[in-house]
Amino acid sequence: MDCMNWKSKVAVITGASAGIGRATALAVGKLGVSVVLAARRKSQLEEVAKQIGTALPVVADISNEQDVERLIDETIKQFSRIDILINNAGSGLYAKVEETTPEQMERMWRVNFLGSFYCIRRVIPIMKKQGSGHIITVSSMAGVRGIPYKSAYCASKFAQIGLMDSLRRELQGVIHCTTILPGATESEFISSMENPKGRNIDYSGPPRKPTAVADAIVDAIEHPTARKITQKHGTTLAALNAISPDLTDWLVQKLKKETID
């Protein structure tokens, strides 16, 4: 996508009221993109829209297919096109597998996976008709390597990556597809993560700023790529885990003295 044409583009961003979504909305808005902000919290959305100046806030729960339909319909009504979809909305759960209820697992999948699927499925015909578009899904390094106490979250993120890998091949030559793989990020996501046992949440390395991930997303729009890992040493970890999960388990446990209570 030619960076000289930013002002002609329309982007839909889910989970845009805070964290990575908010930072990304501000970043692309600064470049002149017409931004549609989606999230459940009206006041936060309106505040982000106010900072951008020319943005359309749409209160929507992307785990609800009808809300997604309304989000896309309002975007088309306002702007007549969608050039960029950024699937960013997500939720977390910190619990062992045997502690995870079916309801918690289902909720994780509805927000993290089905929410992305609903948005993707709805924008594909629009982008095909335009003859161009870019679908970006913010997954996680937790979708590359499983993490203790995050089984439900990891499962949904692994599924996102599989969906995007398949989609990239299906839409090759027409619509760009990029998966963003952040590590821990400073945002409300950490404090709002469901944590029934009140455990200390462990992360690999210090969390990065949301703006760092937003910068990576902007770069991916300018220079489309299949995947972009934003975490330092993330590429090495992913490669090592693909070659030898056993060795990676041993190395991580040795470096972090990881224990499972």
N, C-alpha and C positions, 0 to 999 in steps of 0.2 A: 504494500500500500504506500503510495507516494506521500511522504510527510508534508508536501506542499499543499495537499488537498484536505488537510484536517478539517477545515471549516465547512466542508461539504458532507461530512460524515455524521452519522447518527449512531450512538452507542446506548445499549441497554445494559445496566449493571445491577445485578441482584445483590442483596446484602449490602446496600450502599449507604446505610446509616452510620456505620462505624468501621473501624479497623481498616483492612485492606480495601474493602469496597469503597469506603469514604475517601481514602487516600487516592485510589485510582480515579474516582469520579472527579476529584479536584485536579488531578494531573491532566486528564484528557480534556476537562472543561477549560483549563488554562490555555490549551492549544487551540481552542475554538470549536471543539466537537459539540454537537447538540447531544446532551446527556439526559437519558431517562433513568431516574433513580427508583429502585424498587426495594422495599423492606416493609416490615410490619409496623414500625414505630413512626407515626405521622410527624411528631414534633422534630425528631432527629432528621428525618428526610427533608423537611422544610428548611431546617437550618443549613444543611448541606447545599440545597438548591439555592438558598439565599447567598451563600458564599460563592457559588459558581456564577450566579446572575441570570443565566439563561438555561435553566434545566427544568424538566418536568418530573415532579415527584409523584409516584403512584404507590399508594399503600397496598401491599399485596403479600400474601403468604404463599411462597412458591411451592410448598408441599401440597397446595390445593390447585388442581388442574384448572378449575374455573377462574381462579385468580390469575393464573398465568395467561389464560385466554384473554382476560380483560386487560392485562398489562400490555400484551402485544397489540391488541385492537386499539388501545388508547395511543400507543406509539405510532401506529400507522395512520390513525386519524389526524394526529398532530404533525407528523413529519413525512408521511407517505413512503418511508423506507426504513430499513435497519441494516446498517453496515457492519456493526460490531456487537456481538453478544458476549458479555462477560459473566459467566456463572460463578458467583462468589459466595452466595449465601450458604451457611453451614452451621451445624451444631455439634457438640462433643459430649462424650460420656467417658468417665474414668472409673472403670469397674472390671473385675474379673469376669470371665465368661460365665461361670456358674452363678454369679450375682446378677447378671444382666437379665432382665425380664423380657419376655416376648414383646411387650408394649414398648419398652425402651429401644429394642432393636428395630422394631418397625418404624418408630419415630425417627430414628437415625437415618434409615433408608429413605423415608419419605422426604426429608429435608435435603440430605446430602446427595442422594442418587436420583430419586424420582423428580425432585425439583429441577435438577439439571436436565434430565431427560425431557420433561414437559416443555421447558424453554427451547431446547435444541429442536425438538420435533416440530414445534410451532414456527420457528424462524427459517427452517430449511427451505420450504416452498417460496418464501418471500425472497430469500437470498438467491435462490435458483432463478427466479423470475428476473431479478436485477442483473444476474450474470456475475455476481461477485458477493463476497461477504467474508467475515472472519468470526469463527466461534472459538472463544477462549474459556477454558474451565480451570478454575483454581482448585486443584486437588491438594496433595500434600506429600511430603516425603514418607508419611505414614501409609501412603498408597503404594510404596515401593518396598518397604520393609515393615513387618508387623512389630508392634510395640506393646509391652506388657500393660495391662489395664485398659488398653484402647482397642480391644478386638472389634467392637461394633463400629467404631469410627474408622479403623483401618479397613474393615471389610467394605464399607461404603466408598472409601477413597480408592481402594483397589478396583472396585467396579467402575468408578468414574474414569480411571485410566484406561481400562479395557474398552469402555464405550467410546472414548475419544480416539483410541488407536484404530478401532474398526471404522469409525466415522471418517477419519482422515483418509483412509483408503477409498471409502465409498464416494467421497466428495472431491477427490483429487482432481485438480485442474479447474475447479469451479469455486469452491469455498475453502479457505484456509482453516485449519483446525490446530489449535495449540493447547497443550496441557502445561499449566504452571505448577511447579512443585516447590512450595515454600517449606521451610522448617518452622520452628517456633517463632511466633511473631507477637510483638507487643500490641495487644488489643483486648477488647472486652471478651473475646472468645475464651481466653484463659480463665478469667474470673467468673464467667457465666457457665463454664463447662459443668455439666451435671456430675456430681462427685458424692454419691450416697454415703460412702464410708469416711468422707472428710480426709482422704489421704493427701500427703504432700505430692503435688504433681511434678514429675521429673521430666526435664527436657534436656536434649543434647545441645550443650552450648548455650550462650546467652541469646535470648530472643532478639530478632531483628526488628527494625522499625518498619511499620506498614508502608512508609514512603519508599523503602528499598524494594519492596515487592511491587509497588505501583510503578516504579521506574522500569522494572523488568518487564512488566506487562506492556508498557508503552513501547519499549524496545522490541517486544515480540510483535506488536502491531506494525511497527515500521519495517521490521525484518522478520517476516513470518518463519516460524520454525516449529517442528513437531512437539518438542518439549523444552522447557527452560527450568533448570534447577536454580533456585535463588540462594540456597544455603551454602555457606562455605564448606568445602570438602564433601558436599552432597553427592557430586558426580562420582567421586572415589568410593564413597560408601555404597552407592547404588550398584556400581560395577562389581565391587567385592562381594556384595550380597548375592548378586546374580551368579557369580562364579562358585562361591562356597558359603552358603548360609551358616554352616557349622562354624567355619572359621570366623565369620563375622560375629556370630553369637559370642564366641570365646573372646574376641577382641573387645567388643563393646562391654562385656561383663568385666573384663580385666581393667579397662580404662575407667569405667564408671563404678565398678564394684556393685553392680546391679543386683538387688535382692528382691525376691518375690515373697511377700508375707502371706 
